[in-house]
Amino acid sequence: MQQQSYQNAIKGHKEHWWWKSRKIIFSSLLKKYIPKNNIKILDFGSGVGSNLKMLSKFGKCDAFEVNNEAIYHLKKKYNVIKKIKKKYDLIFFTDTLEHIKNDKKILIFLKRHLNKNGIIFITVPAFNLLWTSKDEALNHFRRYNKRSLLNVIPKKLKIIKFSYFNTLLFFPLSIILILYKILNISFVNKAEVVPNKLVNYILLKIFSFEEKILKNTDLSFGLSLLLIIQKE
């Protein structure tokens, strides 16, 4: 992640509509698919730690991160581990898989660190059509669709939820991304900046409304993909 983008994320993730909406959606789905509290959790690729407070409500949470600046930031509040040596009931793996060159290999590795009936909760950016300079700046290797993500799921992991999300804002934001791409406009240093309060509030209400939809159905398109898989 570029330095300025990371700093923006540190400052803005608690209030930014994108981060807040995702936490609302993630928490709702975890309540549905995790049958008990006090579980063992690994947040793999914690970044700025945007999900750790939410995850801690479900059990004891370890953070794993390779970026030195992120580790320094996370160690102030959370338990950061250098090596993964034990098994977990939940491995949270959000917007990280696209940063890893061998995506199938890392999922096989994480599967080995799941307890029986444990789940991996994955989100990734969707559709190569929406690839922009931001993906390049953030060192993404790819964006996904359902087929390409399905192809890297290891054997003996059962799909329990597979849906696109960030759907209600798909068309306006996709148009903006495609225009940025055509016009070769760099926007990575502005993407994590919290907009003015009214815009932030409206976008939060729109995106977070998907929490009600995703509890009961899967969406057929969106800016991101969500996959929950369980070890048999």
C-alpha positions as CSV (number, residue, x, y, z in Angstrom):
1,M,0.0,0.0,0.0
2,Q,1.3,3.4,-0.9
3,Q,2.5,5.5,2.1
4,Q,-0.1,8.3,1.7
5,S,-2.9,5.9,1.2
6,Y,-2.0,3.9,4.3
7,Q,-1.9,7.1,6.4
8,N,-5.3,8.1,5.0
9,A,-6.6,4.7,6.0
10,I,-5.3,5.0,9.5
11,K,-6.9,8.4,10.0
12,G,-10.2,7.6,8.2
13,H,-11.1,4.0,8.7
14,K,-13.2,4.6,11.9
15,E,-15.5,7.1,10.1
16,H,-15.2,6.4,6.4
17,W,-18.5,5.0,4.9
18,W,-16.7,2.2,3.1
19,W,-15.0,0.8,6.2
20,K,-18.0,1.3,8.5
21,S,-20.4,-0.3,6.1
22,R,-18.2,-3.4,5.7
23,K,-18.0,-3.8,9.5
24,I,-21.7,-3.7,9.8
25,I,-22.1,-6.3,7.0
26,F,-19.3,-8.5,8.3
27,S,-20.6,-8.5,11.9
28,S,-24.1,-9.4,10.8
29,L,-22.8,-12.4,8.7
30,L,-20.5,-13.6,11.5
31,K,-23.5,-13.6,13.9
32,K,-25.3,-15.8,11.5
33,Y,-22.6,-18.3,10.6
34,I,-20.6,-18.5,13.8
35,P,-22.6,-20.6,16.3
36,K,-20.8,-19.6,19.5
37,N,-18.7,-16.8,21.0
38,N,-15.2,-17.1,22.6
39,I,-13.7,-18.6,19.4
40,K,-10.1,-18.4,18.3
41,I,-9.7,-15.9,15.5
42,L,-6.9,-14.9,13.1
43,D,-7.2,-11.7,11.2
44,F,-4.8,-12.5,8.3
45,G,-3.6,-9.3,6.6
46,S,-4.9,-6.9,9.3
47,G,-3.7,-3.7,7.5
48,V,-4.7,-0.8,9.7
49,G,-6.7,-3.0,12.0
50,S,-10.1,-1.8,10.9
51,N,-11.8,-5.1,11.7
52,L,-10.0,-6.1,14.9
53,K,-12.3,-4.4,17.4
54,M,-15.3,-5.9,15.7
55,L,-13.7,-9.4,15.6
56,S,-12.8,-9.2,19.3
57,K,-16.5,-9.3,20.2
58,F,-16.6,-12.9,18.9
59,G,-13.5,-14.2,20.7
60,K,-9.7,-13.9,21.2
61,C,-8.2,-12.4,18.0
62,D,-4.6,-12.6,16.8
63,A,-3.5,-10.2,14.1
64,F,-1.0,-11.2,11.3
65,E,0.6,-8.6,9.0
66,V,3.8,-8.4,7.1
67,N,4.0,-4.7,6.5
68,N,6.4,-3.2,9.1
69,E,4.5,0.1,9.4
70,A,1.3,-1.7,9.9
71,I,2.8,-4.0,12.6
72,Y,4.1,-1.0,14.5
73,H,0.7,0.6,14.4
74,L,-1.2,-2.6,15.3
75,K,1.1,-3.6,18.3
76,K,-0.1,-0.5,20.2
77,K,-3.5,-2.1,20.7
78,Y,-3.6,-5.7,19.5
79,N,-1.9,-9.0,19.7
80,V,0.3,-9.3,16.6
81,I,1.9,-12.6,15.8
82,K,5.0,-13.2,13.6
83,K,4.3,-16.8,12.7
84,I,1.1,-18.8,12.5
85,K,1.6,-21.9,14.7
86,K,-1.9,-22.9,16.0
87,K,-5.3,-23.5,14.6
88,Y,-8.3,-21.2,14.6
89,D,-12.1,-21.4,14.4
90,L,-12.2,-18.3,12.1
91,I,-9.7,-16.9,9.7
92,F,-10.6,-13.5,8.6
93,F,-9.1,-12.8,5.2
94,T,-10.6,-9.6,3.8
95,D,-9.1,-7.7,0.8
96,T,-5.8,-9.5,1.1
97,L,-5.9,-12.4,-1.3
98,E,-5.5,-10.0,-4.3
99,H,-2.1,-8.9,-2.9
100,I,-0.8,-12.5,-2.9
101,K,0.8,-13.9,-6.1
102,N,0.0,-17.5,-5.4
103,D,-3.5,-17.2,-4.1
104,K,-4.3,-21.0,-4.2
105,K,-1.2,-21.8,-2.2
106,I,-2.0,-19.4,0.6
107,L,-5.5,-20.8,0.9
108,I,-4.1,-24.3,1.3
109,F,-1.8,-23.0,4.0
110,L,-4.7,-21.3,5.8
111,K,-6.8,-24.4,5.6
112,R,-4.1,-26.3,7.6
113,H,-4.6,-23.8,10.4
114,L,-8.4,-24.3,10.6
115,N,-10.0,-26.3,13.3
116,K,-12.7,-28.8,12.2
117,N,-15.8,-26.9,11.2
118,G,-13.7,-23.7,11.2
119,I,-14.4,-21.0,8.5
120,I,-12.4,-18.7,6.3
121,F,-14.1,-15.4,5.6
122,I,-12.8,-13.9,2.4
123,T,-13.5,-10.7,0.5
124,V,-11.8,-9.5,-2.7
125,P,-12.3,-6.7,-5.3
126,A,-14.4,-7.8,-8.2
127,F,-14.2,-7.6,-12.0
128,N,-11.0,-7.0,-14.0
129,L,-13.0,-4.4,-16.0
130,L,-12.7,-2.2,-13.0
131,W,-8.9,-2.5,-12.8
132,T,-7.4,1.0,-12.3
133,S,-4.2,2.7,-11.3
134,K,-5.3,2.2,-7.7
135,D,-5.0,-1.6,-8.1
136,E,-1.5,-1.1,-9.4
137,A,-0.5,1.3,-6.7
138,L,-1.7,-1.1,-4.0
139,N,0.2,-4.0,-5.5
140,H,-2.8,-6.1,-6.5
141,F,-2.2,-9.0,-8.7
142,R,-5.8,-9.4,-9.9
143,R,-9.4,-8.7,-9.3
144,Y,-11.9,-11.7,-9.2
145,N,-15.2,-12.9,-10.5
146,K,-17.0,-15.9,-9.0
147,R,-15.4,-18.4,-11.4
148,S,-11.8,-17.3,-10.8
149,L,-12.3,-17.2,-7.0
150,L,-14.0,-20.6,-7.1
151,N,-10.9,-22.0,-9.0
152,V,-8.6,-21.4,-6.0
153,I,-10.7,-22.9,-3.2
154,P,-8.9,-26.0,-1.8
155,K,-10.6,-29.3,-1.6
156,K,-12.7,-30.3,1.4
157,L,-13.8,-26.7,2.1
158,K,-17.5,-26.3,1.9
159,I,-19.1,-23.1,0.5
160,I,-21.6,-21.7,2.9
161,K,-21.9,-18.1,1.5
162,F,-20.8,-16.8,-1.9
163,S,-22.0,-13.4,-3.0
164,Y,-21.1,-10.1,-4.6
165,F,-21.6,-7.1,-2.4
166,N,-21.3,-3.3,-2.6
167,T,-24.0,-3.7,-5.2
168,L,-26.3,-0.7,-4.6
169,L,-23.5,1.7,-5.5
170,F,-22.1,-0.5,-8.3
171,F,-23.2,1.5,-11.3
172,P,-22.2,5.0,-10.2
173,L,-18.9,4.0,-8.7
174,S,-18.1,1.7,-11.7
175,I,-18.7,4.6,-14.1
176,I,-16.3,6.8,-12.0
177,L,-13.7,4.1,-12.0
178,I,-13.9,3.5,-15.7
179,L,-13.6,7.2,-16.4
180,Y,-10.6,7.5,-14.1
181,K,-9.1,4.5,-16.1
182,I,-9.8,6.1,-19.5
183,L,-8.5,9.5,-18.5
184,N,-5.5,7.9,-16.7
185,I,-6.4,9.8,-13.5
186,S,-4.5,8.7,-10.3
187,F,-6.7,8.8,-7.3
188,V,-5.1,6.3,-4.8
189,N,-4.1,9.0,-2.4
190,K,-7.7,10.3,-2.2
191,A,-9.6,7.0,-2.0
192,E,-9.4,6.5,1.8
193,V,-10.1,10.2,2.7
194,V,-13.4,10.7,4.5
195,P,-15.7,12.8,2.4
196,N,-17.8,15.6,3.8
197,K,-20.3,14.5,6.5
198,L,-23.4,14.6,4.3
199,V,-21.9,12.5,1.5
200,N,-20.3,10.2,4.0
201,Y,-23.7,9.7,5.7
202,I,-25.6,9.0,2.5
203,L,-23.0,6.5,1.2
204,L,-22.9,4.8,4.6
205,K,-26.7,4.4,4.6
206,I,-26.8,3.0,1.1
207,F,-23.9,0.5,1.4
208,S,-24.7,-0.7,4.9
209,F,-28.3,-1.4,3.9
210,E,-26.9,-4.4,2.1
211,E,-26.5,-6.0,5.5
212,K,-30.3,-6.7,5.5
213,I,-30.1,-8.2,2.0
214,L,-27.0,-10.4,2.4
215,K,-28.4,-12.1,5.5
216,N,-31.0,-13.8,3.4
217,T,-29.8,-13.9,-0.2
218,D,-26.8,-13.7,-2.5
219,L,-26.2,-10.8,-4.9
220,S,-25.3,-11.4,-8.6
221,F,-22.9,-8.5,-9.1
222,G,-21.1,-5.8,-7.0
223,L,-17.8,-4.1,-6.6
224,S,-16.6,-6.8,-4.2
225,L,-17.0,-10.6,-3.7
226,L,-17.6,-12.3,-0.4
227,L,-16.9,-16.0,0.2
228,I,-17.3,-18.0,3.4
229,I,-15.9,-21.5,3.4
230,Q,-15.9,-24.1,6.1
231,K,-13.6,-27.0,6.8
232,E,-15.4,-30.3,6.7
